[in-house]
Amino acid sequence: MNSRLKIAAIVVGVLLVIVIVIPLFIDANAFRPKLESELTGALGRPAKVGNLSLSLLLGGVTADDISIADDPAFSKTPFVQAKSLKVGVELIPLIFSKTFNVTELTLNQPEISLVHSQDGDKWNFSSLGQAGTSSSTTAAAPSGSASSTANFSVGKLKVSNGRLTVSRAGSGQQPRVYDKVDIEVTKFSMTDSFPFKLTASLPAGGSLKLDGNAGPIDANNAAHTPLQAKVNITQANLAASGFIDPAAGISGIADFEGTVASDGHEAKTSGTLKGERLQVVKKGAPAGKPVQVQYSVTHDVVKQTGTLTQGEITMGKAVAHLSGTYDARGTTTSVNLKLEGQGLPVDDLEAMLPAVGVILPSGSQLKGGTLALNFTITGPVDKLVTTGTVRMENSALAGFNLGSKLSAISALSGKGAAQQQKDTVIQNFSANVRVAPEGTRADNISLIVPSLGTATGEGTVSPSNALDFKMKADNIPFVIQGTTSDPKFLPDVKGMASGLMQNALGGNKAGQKNPLSGVSGMFKKKP
């Protein structure tokens, strides 16, 4: 036993001596030109490597200060900078024949800059792998680089604890920064499909995970490389994550689970998004209940356009359907969408009203009944125009007594105000609506309140929520002013005078009510 222990100790000692001594006889920096040449040839861009040091314990060579040039059409600053690069090599060929066979590449703490062109056609990484894409690349690339690009492969390619900055050329928006980026690729090849995993921390919180296959790398545009992956996103800040054009003004916290599949020309993505504190318009407020969106999109990678083939928006038992197209070219995305819903429970939708910028009178709440809507949404997302119809039936505006607000108008019509009622029962409400940056306009308004009758009219709501409506109830004109949270109902004296003048000049038609009767009723006199 003692002799065996001695032999084992001797073997271990010899191995330790070899591990310590061999690096002294191998100048790792002698392989720097070869490493730079292979990286430059594979990427089609100048790659610079700092000091190399050999470590048999780590199983390879470590390089300091790595940089990869950007596409000169985008920037003169590096596309990638990293503190160190670990290069796994085959040790036996390296020791005995000084042959440098790379088996693994690991970038540690790299800074990666992704830039989208202003017209949306290309990325700064689109030209990766293209030999001779610029004069600077041609000068740095070795002869036969096109062949080395096609033949480049490595058993494992990793990015550890990286930082990814995404921006758009010519845009005034702040770049989005993704931290703690880890990427692991196995059996990487420029000409074959390879499995990959990616995890990252999202801007303003949340995390992203991709797990799938990519490749082969598109030789003409790396951004068109085929891809299939499962996508998991947790606690993403919609306003800052970059998944939605920030110009849309949409915000909230969301989880997403879905898939993406692209052949390099057409990408299909589908999944389910669950959002909390969702806000759809800039002047709105967070929704009081969770919202779920189940969707499918077909995206043209080249044209940067797409079609929303499925879009089910669910809040409680209310389910609305969204469909249409979008165009992501240029600095702002444009859409042409259709939103439709029938028999939507008002109780479930009430919590969504603040998110779309609808403000009810202070202290009031919609209860009961159903809502039907049919809208078309068009234009750039920062200047959307929404037009369509809305209809509500058998609902109530709890905490708001419309009868007391219309007491003066009720007196003109000879009816008593239903001031004892705390809530306003709405038998039917319908209108044609147009919502645009300059404000909201409602036409063909019809409101049936059993205790008061029918009111019709039209009007506007300004971006600051100021009201300007001209209405008529029981042939008596009135106006609604003030704000959406504090509306003021006033008799339309000018409208009444105009009506009286017309009747005086034209005479009353048979069976038409004398408008003077309402006026005299105000003074407790017989007509």
N, C-alpha and C positions, 0 to 999 in steps of 0.2 A: 504493500500500500504506500509505504514511504517513497519507494522508487517511482511509482506511478505519479505521485504528487510532485516529485521533483521534475519528472519529464514534462508534466503539464505546466508547471511553473516556468520551465525553460522555454517551452513553445510560446506561452503567453509573452514572456520577456522578449523573445525574438520578434514576435509580431509587433509589439510595441516599438521596438527599435526600428523595424521596417517603416511603420507608420510615421515615426518621427524623422527618420533619416532620408527616406525617399524624396519627400518634397524639397529637401535641400539640394538634390541633384537634378530636379526638374524645374526649369524656369517656366512657370505657368504663363507669364507674359509673352512667351514665344508663340503661344497659340492665339494671341489677341487678333492679329490680322485675319486668321482663318475664321475666328468667331464673328468678327465684324463683317467679313465678306459673306458668310453664310446668312447672317441676319439681314444684311443689306440686299442680298439677292432674293431672299424669300419675301421681304416686305416691299421691295421696289423703291426703297427710300434709304438715305444714309442713316446708318446706325452706328453710334459711338459707344465704346466700352472703355471703362477706366481700368485701374490696376486689377490684375488677376492674381489670385492666391489659391494654391492647391491644398485641400484638406482631405486626407484619406478617411478620417473619422466621419466627415460629412458626406463622403462618397462623391466628391466632385470638386469643381472650381467655383470660386466666388468672385464676382466682378463688382467693382464699385462704380457709381455715377454712370448710369445708363441713360442714353437719350436716343429718341427716334424722331427724325425730322417730320414736320407736317407737310401737307400738300401746299406748295408755294402759292397756289391760287387762293388759299384761305389764310395762311399765316406764316411768318418767318420764325415763330417761336416753336419749340418742340411739341410734337404730337403726344409723346410719352416721355416722362422723366421718372427715373426710379433711383432709390438710394443704393440698391444692390440687385444683382442678378445671380441666382444660384444656377450653375450649369452642371447637371448630372452627366457623368461620362462613364464609359466602359473602362474600368481601372486596369485590367490586364493588358489590353492593347496600349493604353497610355504609359504604363510602367515599362513594358518590355520593348515596344516598338515606337513609342511616342506618337501613337495614332490617336487623334482627337475625335472620338465618336460620341456625339451628343445623344443622350437618352431622355433628358428632362430639363425643362426651363422653368424657373420660378422667379417672377418679378415681385420684389418686396416693396411695399408702400409706394406704388407708382402713382404719379399724377397724370391722368389721362384727360385730354381735352377733345370733346366731340362738338363739331360745329356743323350746323345745317345751313345750306346755302339760302340766300334770301328768297329765291324763287321756289325753293323746296325740292329741286330736282336731284341734288346731290348732298352727300356728307363729306367731311374732310377725310374720312376713312374709305370712301368709295374707290379711291385709286390704289389702295393697298394691294400689293402683289403684282402691280403692273410695272414691268421693267421699262425704263426710259420714259416715264410720264412727264418728266421735266428735265431741263438742262442740268440742274444740280443733281438730280437722281442719276442721270445717265453718266455723269462724270464720276460719281462715287461707286456706281454698281460695277461689279467685275464682268469681264467678258463671259458670255454664256449664262448671264443672270436669268434669262428667260427659262432656260433649262433648269437652273437651280431652284427657281421659284416653283416650277411644276413638281420637282422631285423632293421638295422640302417636306420632311415629316419628323415627328418627335413623339416618343412614347407618352409623355405627359407634359402638359403645359398648364402653368398655374399663375394666377394673380392673387397675391395675399395682401389684405388690408389696404386696398387701393382707394383712391378718391377720383370720382368721375364727374367732370364738369360738362354740362350740356348747354349749348347756347345756339342762337340763330344769328347769322350775319345780317347786319343792318338793323337789328331789332333793339329797341330801347329797354326791353325787359331784362331783368336781372337773370344771370345764368343760374341754372338749377344744379345743385351739388348733391351727389350721392356718395355717402361715406361707407366705410367698412365693406368695400367691394371685394368679394372673393369669387374667383372663377377657377374651375377645374375642368380641363379638357384631357381626355385620354385618346390615344391613337390618333393624334392630330395629323392631318394630311391636307394639302391644298387641293387634292383631286378626288377625295373621298369624303363620305359622310362620317362624322365623328360625334360621340356623345359629349355632353357638357352639363355643368351645373353652375348656377350663378346665384349669389345672394348679395343683398345690399341694403343699407339703411336709406330710407327715402328722405327728401328734404322736409323739414318741419315735423319729422316723426314718421313712424311706420316702417315696414320692411317689405322687401320684394324677394321672391324666390322663383327661379326658372329652372326647369329640369327637362332636358330633351336631347334632340340631335340637330346638328347643323352641317352644311356642306353638301357637295363640294363648293369651295370658294369661287364665286363668279369672277372670272378673269377680267371682265370689262368693268364691273362695278361691284365691289365687295358688299355694298348695301343691299344687293339683290340676291344674296346667298340664300338658298333654301333653308327653311327652319321649321321644326315641329317641336312644340314644348308645352308643358303644363305650367300654368301661371298661378301663383298664390300671392296675394297682397293683403297685408293686415294693417289696420289703423292708418291708412293713407290720408294725408291732408289733400283734398281734391284741388284746392286753390294753388298749392305749391308743388304737387307731385310731378307735374308735367304730363300727366295722362290726358288732361283736358286743357284746351286752349284757355290760358288765364284771362284772356280778353272777354270770355263768356260771363265772368262774374259768378261762376258756380263755386260753392264752397261746401265744406262738411267733412266728416270723417267716414271712411268707407273701407270695407273688406271686400275682396274680390277673389273668386275662384273660377278658372276657366282654361281654355286652350287657345293656342295660336298655331296655324299651319300655313306656310308660305312656300310656293315653288319658285320664289324669286321675282315673279311678275304679279301674282295675285295672292293676297293673304286673306285668310278667313279666321276670324276670332269670334269666340262665343263664350258666354259664362254668366254668372250671377253676381251682381254688385249689391251689397247691403250697406245703406248709408244712414248715418245718424247726424242730427243737427244740419240737415241738408238745407242749403239756401240756393235758389235758382237764379234770382236777379240781384243786382248790386244793392238796390234800395230795400231789399227784403230783410227778413230776419229768419233765424234757424227754425226749421219745422219742429213741431212738438212730438212727432212720432217717427219711428224708423220707416225708411222707404226702401223697397227692393226693386231692382231693375234687372230683368232677364233679357239678354239681347244676343243678336248675331249680326256681324258686320262682314261684308266682303269689300276688301280694300285693294285698289289698283296701285301697286308699289311704284310703278313708273310715273303714272299721271297724278298720283297723290290725291285721288278721289275715291269715294266709296259709297256703298249703299247699306243702309240699315234695314236688313230684311226681317228682323224680329226685334220688337221692343215692348215689353210688357212692364208697365210701371204699377207697382202694387203698394197700397197703403191700407192695412187692415183688409177689409173685404172689397175695397174699391180697386178696380183694375182698369187702367187706361192703356191705349195702344199707340205707340209712336213708330213711324216709319218714314223713309225718305232717303235723301242723298246729301253728301257733303263734299266740299272741295277745300283741301288743305294747302293748296298752292298759295304763295304769297305770305305776307306777314300775319294775316288774320284768316281764320277758317270761315267759310261761308256755308250755309245750310239751306236746304229746301225740304222741310219736314211737315208731316201731318200728324196731329194729335187728336185722338177720338176716344170718347168714352160714353157709354149709355148706362142709365140706371145706377150711377155711382152713389153709394150711401154718403149723405152729407156729413153724418157724424164722424166717419173715417177721414173725410177730406178736410174737415174744419181745421185740423192741426197743420195742414199743408198751406193754408192761406197766407200766413206771414212769409213763407218761403218764396212765393210768387209775387210778393209785394202787395197783396190785398189786405187793407186795414179796415176792420169793422169799427163802428161807433164804440167809443170807450165804454167798457163794462158789458158789452154785448157778446153774444155767441150764437152761431147757427146750430140748430138742433133739429134732427129728424129730416125726413124727406129724401129725395134723390136729385141728382144733378146729371145733366147731359151736356156734353160739349163737343164741338167740332171746330178745330183750329188749323190754320196753315201758318207755319213759322218759316220765314224766309230772310235772307240777307246775311251780312257778316255778323259773327256772334256778338260783337260789341255794339251793333246797331240793329238788332233784330226787330222785325215787324211781324206782329201776330194778329191775324184777322180770322173771324169766324163767329159762331153763334154759341150762346149759352142759355140753358133752360133749367130752372129749378122748380120742383113741385112739392107741395104738401110739407113745407118746412116752417120753421119759426125762428125769428130773430129774438132770442131770449135776452131779457135785460134791457130791451129797447121798446118804448111805447111810441109807436108812430102816430097813434091817435092824438096824443098830447102835443106832439110836434106839429101836427096838422090842424090844431084847434081853430086857428083863424081861417084856414081854407074850408074847414068843415062848416063853420058858421056861414060862410058865403054861400055854400051849397044848401043851407037849411038843415044839415044833419048835425047831430050832437057828436062830440068827440068821445071816443071810447077810452076815456082817461083812466078808468078803473082797471084796464088790462095792463099787466106788467110786461107781457111779451107781445110781439107782433106776429100774428099768424099769416104766413104767405101761402096762398093757394097756388099761385103760379107767378113766376117771374121769367121773362125772356128778353133778350137783347142781341143786337148785332154789335160786336166789339172789335175795336182796332187798338192794339197796344204798340207804341213806337217810342223811340227815345224822347220825342217831344211831348209825350203824354198819352193818355188813354181817352178814346172816344167811344161812346155808346149811342147807337141809333136804334130806332124802332123799339124803344123800351115799352114793355107792357107788364104792369105790376097789379096783381089782383089780391087785395086784402079784404077778406069777407066782411069785416066790421066797417070798412071805409069805401069799398067799391074798387073801381079800376082807375089806375093812373097810367098815363102814357107820356112820352116825350123823348128828349135826347139831351146830351151834354158831354162834358169833358172833365177829366181829372188830370191836373198838371203834375209834372215830375215831383213837385213839393207837396202833392196830395190836396191841393186846393180844388174845390168843387165849383162847377159852373153849369148847372142843369136848368133847362126850361121844361116844365112839366105841365100837365093838365089833368085835373081830377074832377069828374062830374061836370065837365065843360068850364071849370074854373081854372084859370092859369095860375101857376105859382113857380117859384124858383127855389133851387137848393144851392146854398152857398156854404161858406165855412170850409171845413176840412173833412176828410173821411172819418177821422176819429171824433169830430165834433161838428156834425152837419147842422145847418140852419135852414129851416123851411119858412119861406116868406111868400105872401101873396104877390103876384106879378101885377103891380098896379099899372105899369105901362101896357102890358098885354091886355089887361081888362079894359083900359081906356080905348085901346085900338079896337077891341071887339065891340064895345059899345058904339064907337063911331061907325064901324062898318054896318052894324044893325040899324043904326039911326039913318044912315044914308040909303041902305039897301032894303030896309024893312025886314020884318021877321017872316020866316017861312012858316007854312002851316005846320002846327004841332011842335015848333021849336020853343024851348023854354026861354022866357024873357030874362036876360041877364040882369036887368034892373032889380028883379025880385031878390037876388042874392045880396045885392048892395043894400037895398032897403032893409033886408033881414038883419044886417049888422046894427041898424039903429032901432030895431024892435018896431018897425012900422009896417003897415000893410002895403003891398005893392000897388 
